[in-house]
Amino acid sequence: MKPPIPILRSFDEAVTREFYVDFLGFSVEFEHRFAPGTPLYMGVAKGTCVLHLSEHFGDAAPGASLRIEVEDLRAYARELNGKAYKNARPGIQEQPWGEDMSISDPNGNRLIFHSPRKD
């Protein structure tokens, strides 16, 4: 078995693309529409993290939460905050299990980037 690929609901292609591609640094792997003007189904990836974003009603409900492990959370936080994205200035929270950085996407989904504790 391979890791699952989460499907997250999206509502506005331009805003979603700005968040995932321009801000978070994901690359677009594919885009699909059944016909021009129909909802977008898009795959994005950063390293081995793969997400699908869907404008299709019923594919997913907004409000999902995902935990995404990153090797160096502090470096990623510096990179993101250096972009001065108008809708997020993520901070790191120390947890007993490591460090977390929670960011809500413009569609109501929460991404929790995580680096495990190194004892």
N, CA, C and O atoms as a GROMACS GRO file, in nm:
protein
  476
    1MET      N    1   0.082  -0.117   0.000
    1MET     CA    2   0.000   0.000   0.000
    1MET      C    3   0.088   0.125   0.000
    1MET      O    4   0.197   0.125   0.055
    2LYS      N    5   0.039   0.228  -0.061
    2LYS     CA    6   0.108   0.357  -0.061
    2LYS      C    7   0.033   0.453   0.030
    2LYS      O    8  -0.081   0.428   0.067
    3PRO      N    9   0.098   0.565   0.067
    3PRO     CA   10   0.027   0.662   0.152
    3PRO      C   11  -0.097   0.715   0.082
    3PRO      O   12  -0.099   0.726  -0.041
    4PRO      N   13  -0.201   0.749   0.158
    4PRO     CA   14  -0.321   0.805   0.096
    4PRO      C   15  -0.294   0.944   0.041
    4PRO      O   16  -0.201   1.012   0.084
    5ILE      N   17  -0.376   0.985  -0.053
    5ILE     CA   18  -0.370   1.121  -0.107
    5ILE      C   19  -0.497   1.192  -0.063
    5ILE      O   20  -0.605   1.161  -0.111
    6PRO      N   21  -0.483   1.289   0.028
    6PRO     CA   22  -0.602   1.362   0.073
    6PRO      C   23  -0.663   1.445  -0.040
    6PRO      O   24  -0.591   1.499  -0.124
    7ILE      N   25  -0.794   1.453  -0.041
    7ILE     CA   26  -0.867   1.541  -0.132
    7ILE      C   27  -0.924   1.653  -0.047
    7ILE      O   28  -1.002   1.627   0.045
    8LEU      N   29  -0.887   1.776  -0.078
    8LEU     CA   30  -0.934   1.892  -0.004
    8LEU      C   31  -1.027   1.974  -0.092
    8LEU      O   32  -1.004   1.990  -0.212
    9ARG      N   33  -1.131   2.026  -0.032
    9ARG     CA   34  -1.228   2.109  -0.106
    9ARG      C   35  -1.166   2.244  -0.134
    9ARG      O   36  -1.097   2.301  -0.049
   10SER      N   37  -1.189   2.295  -0.253
   10SER     CA   38  -1.148   2.430  -0.290
   10SER      C   39  -1.265   2.501  -0.357
   10SER      O   40  -1.355   2.436  -0.412
   11PHE      N   41  -1.264   2.632  -0.353
   11PHE     CA   42  -1.376   2.709  -0.407
   11PHE      C   43  -1.335   2.809  -0.513
   11PHE      O   44  -1.413   2.838  -0.604
   12ASP      N   45  -1.215   2.863  -0.504
   12ASP     CA   46  -1.171   2.968  -0.594
   12ASP      C   47  -1.033   2.931  -0.647
   12ASP      O   48  -0.935   2.930  -0.572
   13GLU      N   49  -1.025   2.901  -0.775
   13GLU     CA   50  -0.901   2.852  -0.834
   13GLU      C   51  -0.785   2.948  -0.813
   13GLU      O   52  -0.676   2.904  -0.775
   14ALA      N   53  -0.804   3.075  -0.838
   14ALA     CA   54  -0.694   3.171  -0.828
   14ALA      C   55  -0.642   3.182  -0.684
   14ALA      O   56  -0.521   3.183  -0.663
   15VAL      N   57  -0.731   3.190  -0.588
   15VAL     CA   58  -0.692   3.203  -0.448
   15VAL      C   59  -0.626   3.074  -0.399
   15VAL      O   60  -0.528   3.079  -0.325
   16THR      N   61  -0.681   2.960  -0.439
   16THR     CA   62  -0.624   2.831  -0.399
   16THR      C   63  -0.484   2.814  -0.458
   16THR      O   64  -0.393   2.768  -0.390
   17ARG      N   65  -0.468   2.850  -0.583
   17ARG     CA   66  -0.338   2.839  -0.650
   17ARG      C   67  -0.236   2.934  -0.583
   17ARG      O   68  -0.121   2.895  -0.561
   18GLU      N   69  -0.278   3.055  -0.550
   18GLU     CA   70  -0.189   3.150  -0.484
   18GLU      C   71  -0.140   3.092  -0.350
   18GLU      O   72  -0.022   3.104  -0.316
   19PHE      N   73  -0.231   3.030  -0.275
   19PHE     CA   74  -0.195   2.974  -0.145
   19PHE      C   75  -0.102   2.854  -0.158
   19PHE      O   76   0.006   2.853  -0.100
   20TYR      N   77  -0.143   2.753  -0.235
   20TYR     CA   78  -0.067   2.629  -0.241
   20TYR      C   79   0.061   2.640  -0.324
   20TYR      O   80   0.164   2.583  -0.288
   21VAL      N   81   0.056   2.711  -0.434
   21VAL     CA   82   0.172   2.719  -0.524
   21VAL      C   83   0.263   2.836  -0.486
   21VAL      O   84   0.382   2.817  -0.456
   22ASP      N   85   0.208   2.957  -0.486
   22ASP     CA   86   0.291   3.074  -0.461
   22ASP      C   87   0.339   3.084  -0.316
   22ASP      O   88   0.455   3.115  -0.291
   23PHE      N   89   0.250   3.056  -0.220
   23PHE     CA   90   0.287   3.070  -0.080
   23PHE      C   91   0.354   2.944  -0.025
   23PHE      O   92   0.468   2.952   0.021
   24LEU      N   93   0.288   2.829  -0.029
   24LEU     CA   94   0.344   2.707   0.031
   24LEU      C   95   0.454   2.643  -0.051
   24LEU      O   96   0.532   2.565   0.002
   25GLY      N   97   0.461   2.673  -0.181
   25GLY     CA   98   0.568   2.620  -0.264
   25GLY      C   99   0.540   2.485  -0.328
   25GLY      O  100   0.633   2.417  -0.372
   26PHE      N  101   0.413   2.444  -0.334
   26PHE     CA  102   0.378   2.321  -0.403
   26PHE      C  103   0.384   2.345  -0.553
   26PHE      O  104   0.372   2.459  -0.598
   27SER      N  105   0.404   2.240  -0.629
   27SER     CA  106   0.398   2.251  -0.775
   27SER      C  107   0.272   2.180  -0.824
   27SER      O  108   0.226   2.083  -0.763
   28VAL      N  109   0.218   2.229  -0.932
   28VAL     CA  110   0.098   2.168  -0.990
   28VAL      C  111   0.142   2.045  -1.069
   28VAL      O  112   0.225   2.055  -1.160
   29GLU      N  113   0.087   1.929  -1.033
   29GLU     CA  114   0.119   1.803  -1.100
   29GLU      C  115   0.024   1.777  -1.216
   29GLU      O  116   0.064   1.723  -1.319
   30PHE      N  117  -0.102   1.815  -1.200
   30PHE     CA  118  -0.200   1.800  -1.307
   30PHE      C  119  -0.321   1.887  -1.278
   30PHE      O  120  -0.344   1.928  -1.164
   31GLU      N  121  -0.398   1.915  -1.383
   31GLU     CA  122  -0.526   1.985  -1.372
   31GLU      C  123  -0.624   1.911  -1.461
   31GLU      O  124  -0.590   1.869  -1.571
   32HIS      N  125  -0.748   1.897  -1.414
   32HIS     CA  126  -0.850   1.829  -1.494
   32HIS      C  127  -0.984   1.900  -1.481
   32HIS      O  128  -1.026   1.937  -1.371
   33ARG      N  129  -1.049   1.919  -1.594
   33ARG     CA  130  -1.187   1.966  -1.602
   33ARG      C  131  -1.258   1.876  -1.703
   33ARG      O  132  -1.199   1.836  -1.804
   34PHE      N  133  -1.382   1.845  -1.676
   34PHE     CA  134  -1.458   1.763  -1.771
   34PHE      C  135  -1.490   1.840  -1.897
   34PHE      O  136  -1.506   1.780  -2.004
   35ALA      N  137  -1.500   1.972  -1.887
   35ALA     CA  138  -1.526   2.060  -2.000
   35ALA      C  139  -1.489   2.201  -1.957
   35ALA      O  140  -1.481   2.229  -1.837
   36PRO      N  141  -1.466   2.292  -2.052
   36PRO     CA  142  -1.435   2.430  -2.014
   36PRO      C  143  -1.545   2.488  -1.924
   36PRO      O  144  -1.664   2.466  -1.947
   37GLY      N  145  -1.503   2.561  -1.822
   37GLY     CA  146  -1.599   2.624  -1.733
   37GLY      C  147  -1.653   2.534  -1.622
   37GLY      O  148  -1.733   2.578  -1.540
   38THR      N  149  -1.610   2.408  -1.619
   38THR     CA  150  -1.655   2.317  -1.514
   38THR      C  151  -1.555   2.319  -1.398
   38THR      O  152  -1.445   2.373  -1.413
   39PRO      N  153  -1.591   2.261  -1.283
   39PRO     CA  154  -1.502   2.265  -1.167
   39PRO      C  155  -1.366   2.202  -1.195
   39PRO      O  156  -1.352   2.109  -1.274
   40LEU      N  157  -1.266   2.257  -1.126
   40LEU     CA  158  -1.128   2.211  -1.140
   40LEU      C  159  -1.096   2.102  -1.038
   40LEU      O  160  -1.135   2.112  -0.922
   41TYR      N  161  -1.026   1.999  -1.083
   41TYR     CA  162  -0.966   1.898  -0.996
   41TYR      C  163  -0.817   1.906  -1.023
   41TYR      O  164  -0.773   1.884  -1.135
   42MET      N  165  -0.739   1.938  -0.919
   42MET     CA  166  -0.597   1.966  -0.939
   42MET      C  167  -0.513   1.888  -0.839
   42MET      O  168  -0.550   1.876  -0.722
   43GLY      N  169  -0.400   1.837  -0.884
   43GLY     CA  170  -0.305   1.771  -0.796
   43GLY      C  171  -0.184   1.860  -0.776
   43GLY      O  172  -0.131   1.916  -0.872
   44VAL      N  173  -0.141   1.874  -0.650
   44VAL     CA  174  -0.022   1.952  -0.618
   44VAL      C  175   0.073   1.865  -0.535
   44VAL      O  176   0.029   1.772  -0.467
   45ALA      N  177   0.201   1.896  -0.541
   45ALA     CA  178   0.299   1.819  -0.465
   45ALA      C  179   0.414   1.908  -0.422
   45ALA      O  180   0.450   2.005  -0.489
   46LYS      N  181   0.471   1.872  -0.308
   46LYS     CA  182   0.595   1.933  -0.259
   46LYS      C  183   0.672   1.819  -0.197
   46LYS      O  184   0.632   1.764  -0.094
   47GLY      N  185   0.784   1.783  -0.259
   47GLY     CA  186   0.856   1.664  -0.216
   47GLY      C  187   0.766   1.543  -0.234
   47GLY      O  188   0.709   1.523  -0.341
   48THR      N  189   0.754   1.462  -0.130
   48THR     CA  190   0.669   1.343  -0.139
   48THR      C  191   0.527   1.368  -0.090
   48THR      O  192   0.444   1.277  -0.088
   49CYS      N  193   0.498   1.493  -0.050
   49CYS     CA  194   0.362   1.527  -0.006
   49CYS      C  195   0.276   1.557  -0.128
   49CYS      O  196   0.307   1.649  -0.205
   50VAL      N  197   0.170   1.480  -0.146
   50VAL     CA  198   0.078   1.498  -0.259
   50VAL      C  199  -0.061   1.528  -0.205
   50VAL      O  200  -0.110   1.459  -0.116
   51LEU      N  201  -0.123   1.632  -0.260
   51LEU     CA  202  -0.259   1.670  -0.224
   51LEU      C  203  -0.341   1.687  -0.350
   51LEU      O  204  -0.289   1.728  -0.454
   52HIS      N  205  -0.469   1.655  -0.342
   52HIS     CA  206  -0.561   1.685  -0.450
   52HIS      C  207  -0.658   1.791  -0.400
   52HIS      O  208  -0.704   1.786  -0.286
   53LEU      N  209  -0.688   1.886  -0.486
   53LEU     CA  210  -0.776   1.998  -0.454
   53LEU      C  211  -0.892   1.995  -0.552
   53LEU      O  212  -0.872   1.993  -0.673
   54SER      N  213  -1.014   1.993  -0.498
   54SER     CA  214  -1.130   1.975  -0.585
   54SER      C  215  -1.236   2.082  -0.563
   54SER      O  216  -1.273   2.113  -0.450
   55GLU      N  217  -1.282   2.139  -0.673
   55GLU     CA  218  -1.395   2.231  -0.670
   55GLU      C  219  -1.528   2.157  -0.686
   55GLU      O  220  -1.634   2.219  -0.681
   56HIS      N  221  -1.523   2.026  -0.703
   56HIS     CA  222  -1.644   1.948  -0.725
   56HIS      C  223  -1.724   1.933  -0.595
   56HIS      O  224  -1.670   1.888  -0.494
   57PHE      N  225  -1.849   1.970  -0.599
   57PHE     CA  226  -1.938   1.953  -0.485
   57PHE      C  227  -1.945   1.804  -0.451
   57PHE      O  228  -1.967   1.721  -0.539
   58GLY      N  229  -1.926   1.771  -0.325
   58GLY     CA  230  -1.936   1.633  -0.282
   58GLY      C  231  -1.804   1.558  -0.276
   58GLY      O  232  -1.798   1.450  -0.218
   59ASP      N  233  -1.697   1.612  -0.336
   59ASP     CA  234  -1.568   1.542  -0.329
   59ASP      C  235  -1.508   1.549  -0.189
   59ASP      O  236  -1.445   1.454  -0.143
   60ALA      N  237  -1.527   1.659  -0.122
   60ALA     CA  238  -1.472   1.678   0.012
   60ALA      C  239  -1.547   1.793   0.077
   60ALA      O  240  -1.604   1.878   0.009
   61ALA      N  241  -1.545   1.795   0.208
   61ALA     CA  242  -1.609   1.904   0.283
   61ALA      C  243  -1.501   1.996   0.337
   61ALA      O  244  -1.397   1.948   0.383
   62PRO      N  245  -1.523   2.126   0.334
   62PRO     CA  246  -1.425   2.216   0.395
   62PRO      C  247  -1.416   2.188   0.544
   62PRO      O  248  -1.511   2.139   0.605
   63GLY      N  249  -1.302   2.218   0.601
   63GLY     CA  250  -1.284   2.198   0.744
   63GLY      C  251  -1.196   2.079   0.778
   63GLY      O  252  -1.184   2.043   0.895
   64ALA      N  253  -1.134   2.017   0.679
   64ALA     CA  254  -1.044   1.904   0.705
   64ALA      C  255  -0.918   1.954   0.773
   64ALA      O  256  -0.880   2.070   0.758
   65SER      N  257  -0.852   1.866   0.846
   65SER     CA  258  -0.721   1.894   0.906
   65SER      C  259  -0.624   1.786   0.863
   65SER      O  260  -0.656   1.667   0.866
   66LEU      N  261  -0.504   1.828   0.824
   66LEU     CA  262  -0.399   1.735   0.782
   66LEU      C  263  -0.273   1.761   0.862
   66LEU      O  264  -0.240   1.877   0.891
   67ARG      N  265  -0.202   1.656   0.896
   67ARG     CA  266  -0.068   1.670   0.954
   67ARG      C  267   0.033   1.632   0.846
   67ARG      O  268   0.024   1.524   0.787
   68ILE      N  269   0.127   1.721   0.822
   68ILE     CA  270   0.227   1.700   0.718
   68ILE      C  271   0.365   1.713   0.782
   68ILE      O  272   0.401   1.820   0.831
   69GLU      N  273   0.439   1.605   0.783
   69GLU     CA  274   0.572   1.608   0.844
   69GLU      C  275   0.672   1.674   0.750
   69GLU      O  276   0.675   1.646   0.631
   70VAL      N  277   0.752   1.764   0.807
   70VAL     CA  278   0.859   1.830   0.732
   70VAL      C  279   0.990   1.810   0.808
   70VAL      O  280   0.991   1.798   0.930
   71GLU      N  281   1.098   1.807   0.734
   71GLU     CA  282   1.228   1.780   0.795
   71GLU      C  283   1.274   1.895   0.885
   71GLU      O  284   1.316   1.871   0.998
   72ASP      N  285   1.265   2.018   0.836
   72ASP     CA  286   1.312   2.134   0.912
   72ASP      C  287   1.201   2.238   0.916
   72ASP      O  288   1.192   2.325   0.830
   73LEU      N  289   1.116   2.228   1.017
   73LEU     CA  290   1.000   2.316   1.028
   73LEU      C  291   1.041   2.462   1.044
   73LEU      O  292   0.978   2.551   0.988
   74ARG      N  293   1.146   2.486   1.120
   74ARG     CA  294   1.189   2.625   1.142
   74ARG      C  295   1.234   2.691   1.011
   74ARG      O  296   1.204   2.808   0.988
   75ALA      N  297   1.305   2.619   0.927
   75ALA     CA  298   1.347   2.673   0.798
   75ALA      C  299   1.226   2.700   0.709
   75ALA      O  300   1.220   2.802   0.640
   76TYR      N  301   1.129   2.607   0.709
   76TYR     CA  302   1.009   2.626   0.628
   76TYR      C  303   0.930   2.747   0.678
   76TYR      O  304   0.878   2.824   0.597
   77ALA      N  305   0.920   2.766   0.809
   77ALA     CA  306   0.849   2.882   0.865
   77ALA      C  307   0.918   3.012   0.822
   77ALA      O  308   0.851   3.108   0.786
   78ARG      N  309   1.051   3.015   0.827
   78ARG     CA  310   1.125   3.134   0.783
   78ARG      C  311   1.098   3.163   0.635
   78ARG      O  312   1.076   3.277   0.596
   79GLU      N  313   1.100   3.056   0.554
   79GLU     CA  314   1.074   3.072   0.410
   79GLU      C  315   0.935   3.131   0.386
   79GLU      O  316   0.920   3.226   0.310
   80LEU      N  317   0.834   3.074   0.453
   80LEU     CA  318   0.697   3.122   0.433
   80LEU      C  319   0.680   3.265   0.482
   80LEU      O  320   0.621   3.348   0.412
   81ASN      N  321   0.730   3.296   0.600
   81ASN     CA  322   0.714   3.431   0.653
   81ASN      C  323   0.794   3.534   0.573
   81ASN      O  324   0.758   3.651   0.571
   82GLY      N  325   0.901   3.490   0.507
   82GLY     CA  326   0.977   3.578   0.420
   82GLY      C  327   0.899   3.622   0.297
   82GLY      O  328   0.934   3.721   0.234
   83LYS      N  329   0.795   3.548   0.262
   83LYS     CA  330   0.714   3.583   0.146
   83LYS      C  331   0.611   3.692   0.178
   83LYS      O  332   0.550   3.748   0.087
   84ALA      N  333   0.591   3.721   0.305
   84ALA     CA  334   0.496   3.824   0.349
   84ALA      C  335   0.358   3.804   0.285
   84ALA      O  336   0.297   3.900   0.237
   85TYR      N  337   0.310   3.681   0.285
   85TYR     CA  338   0.177   3.649   0.233
   85TYR      C  339   0.073   3.724   0.316
   85TYR      O  340   0.078   3.720   0.438
   86LYS      N  341  -0.019   3.790   0.251
   86LYS     CA  342  -0.113   3.878   0.320
   86LYS      C  343  -0.210   3.806   0.413
   86LYS      O  344  -0.266   3.870   0.503
   87ASN      N  345  -0.232   3.677   0.395
   87ASN     CA  346  -0.334   3.606   0.472
   87ASN      C  347  -0.280   3.511   0.579
   87ASN      O  348  -0.357   3.442   0.645
   88ALA      N  349  -0.148   3.506   0.596
   88ALA     CA  350  -0.095   3.414   0.698
   88ALA      C  351   0.046   3.456   0.738
   88ALA      O  352   0.129   3.490   0.653
   89ARG      N  353   0.072   3.451   0.866
   89ARG     CA  354   0.205   3.468   0.923
   89ARG      C  355   0.223   3.353   1.022
   89ARG      O  356   0.209   3.373   1.143
   90PRO      N  357   0.253   3.235   0.972
   90PRO     CA  358   0.255   3.117   1.059
   90PRO      C  359   0.364   3.120   1.164
   90PRO      O  360   0.476   3.166   1.140
   91GLY      N  361   0.328   3.070   1.281
   91GLY     CA  362   0.423   3.058   1.391
   91GLY      C  363   0.434   2.912   1.432
   91GLY      O  364   0.351   2.829   1.396
   92ILE      N  365   0.537   2.883   1.506
   92ILE     CA  366   0.563   2.745   1.550
   92ILE      C  367   0.520   2.730   1.695
   92ILE      O  368   0.547   2.816   1.779
   93GLN      N  369   0.453   2.621   1.723
   93GLN     CA  370   0.412   2.587   1.859
   93GLN      C  371   0.493   2.466   1.904
   93GLN      O  372   0.499   2.364   1.836
   94GLU      N  373   0.555   2.480   2.021
   94GLU     CA  374   0.626   2.367   2.082
   94GLU      C  375   0.523   2.272   2.141
   94GLU      O  376   0.432   2.314   2.212
   95GLN      N  377   0.538   2.144   2.112
   95GLN     CA  378   0.448   2.041   2.163
   95GLN      C  379   0.532   1.932   2.227
   95GLN      O  380   0.651   1.921   2.197
   96PRO      N  381   0.474   1.851   2.315
   96PRO     CA  382   0.551   1.741   2.375
   96PRO      C  383   0.607   1.644   2.269
   96PRO      O  384   0.708   1.578   2.294
   97TRP      N  385   0.544   1.636   2.154
   97TRP     CA  386   0.584   1.543   2.049
   97TRP      C  387   0.672   1.608   1.942
   97TRP      O  388   0.717   1.540   1.850
   98GLY      N  389   0.698   1.739   1.952
   98GLY     CA  390   0.779   1.808   1.853
   98GLY      C  391   0.732   1.950   1.832
   98GLY      O  392   0.689   2.016   1.927
   99GLU      N  393   0.739   1.997   1.710
   99GLU     CA  394   0.696   2.132   1.676
   99GLU      C  395   0.587   2.127   1.571
   99GLU      O  396   0.594   2.047   1.478
  100ASP      N  397   0.486   2.211   1.587
  100ASP     CA  398   0.375   2.221   1.492
  100ASP      C  399   0.364   2.364   1.441
  100ASP      O  400   0.395   2.460   1.511
  101MET      N  401   0.320   2.376   1.316
  101MET     CA  402   0.290   2.506   1.256
  101MET      C  403   0.158   2.489   1.182
  101MET      O  404   0.151   2.419   1.081
  102SER      N  405   0.054   2.553   1.232
  102SER     CA  406  -0.080   2.537   1.176
  102SER      C  407  -0.113   2.655   1.086
  102SER      O  408  -0.096   2.771   1.124
  103ILE      N  409  -0.162   2.625   0.966
  103ILE     CA  410  -0.201   2.727   0.870
  103ILE      C  411  -0.335   2.686   0.810
  103ILE      O  412  -0.351   2.573   0.764
  104SER      N  413  -0.430   2.778   0.809
  104SER     CA  414  -0.558   2.752   0.744
  104SER      C  415  -0.552   2.797   0.600
  104SER      O  416  -0.503   2.906   0.570
  105ASP      N  417  -0.600   2.712   0.510
  105ASP     CA  418  -0.602   2.752   0.370
  105ASP      C  419  -0.726   2.839   0.345
  105ASP      O  420  -0.812   2.848   0.432
  106PRO      N  421  -0.736   2.903   0.229
  106PRO     CA  422  -0.848   2.992   0.203
  106PRO      C  423  -0.982   2.921   0.186
  106PRO      O  424  -1.085   2.986   0.169
  107ASN      N  425  -0.983   2.789   0.191
  107ASN     CA  426  -1.105   2.711   0.174
  107ASN      C  427  -1.156   2.651   0.304
  107ASN      O  428  -1.252   2.574   0.304
  108GLY      N  429  -1.093   2.686   0.415
  108GLY     CA  430  -1.137   2.637   0.545
  108GLY      C  431  -1.071   2.509   0.591
  108GLY      O  432  -1.115   2.450   0.690
  109ASN      N  433  -0.968   2.464   0.523
  109ASN     CA  434  -0.894   2.345   0.564
  109ASN      C  435  -0.773   2.387   0.647
  109ASN      O  436  -0.718   2.495   0.626
  110ARG      N  437  -0.733   2.302   0.740
  110ARG     CA  438  -0.619   2.334   0.827
  110ARG      C  439  -0.505   2.238   0.798
  110ARG      O  440  -0.521   2.116   0.803
  111LEU      N  441  -0.389   2.295   0.767
  111LEU     CA  442  -0.268   2.217   0.743
  111LEU      C  443  -0.178   2.236   0.865
  111LEU      O  444  -0.144   2.348   0.902
  112ILE      N  445  -0.140   2.125   0.927
  112ILE     CA  446  -0.052   2.130   1.043
  112ILE      C  447   0.081   2.070   1.000
  112ILE      O  448   0.095   1.948   0.989
  113PHE      N  449   0.178   2.156   0.977
  113PHE     CA  450   0.312   2.111   0.941
  113PHE      C  451   0.383   2.075   1.071
  113PHE      O  452   0.370   2.145   1.171
  114HIS      N  453   0.457   1.966   1.069
  114HIS     CA  454   0.509   1.908   1.192
  114HIS      C  455   0.651   1.858   1.174
  114HIS      O  456   0.685   1.799   1.071
  115SER      N  457   0.734   1.882   1.275
  115SER     CA  458   0.865   1.818   1.284
  115SER      C  459   0.868   1.743   1.417
  115SER      O  460   0.844   1.803   1.522
  116PRO      N  461   0.896   1.612   1.413
  116PRO     CA  462   0.897   1.535   1.537
  116PRO      C  463   1.011   1.577   1.630
  116PRO      O  464   1.113   1.631   1.587
  117ARG      N  465   0.990   1.552   1.753
  117ARG     CA  466   1.090   1.582   1.855
  117ARG      C  467   1.212   1.493   1.834
  117ARG      O  468   1.199   1.374   1.806
  118LYS      N  469   1.329   1.551   1.848
  118LYS     CA  470   1.453   1.475   1.833
  118LYS      C  471   1.518   1.467   1.970
  118LYS      O  472   1.576   1.564   2.019
  119ASP      N  473   1.509   1.352   2.030
  119ASP     CA  474   1.567   1.333   2.164
  119ASP      C  475   1.706   1.276   2.155
  119ASP      O  476   1.770   1.254   2.258
   0.00000   0.00000   0.00000
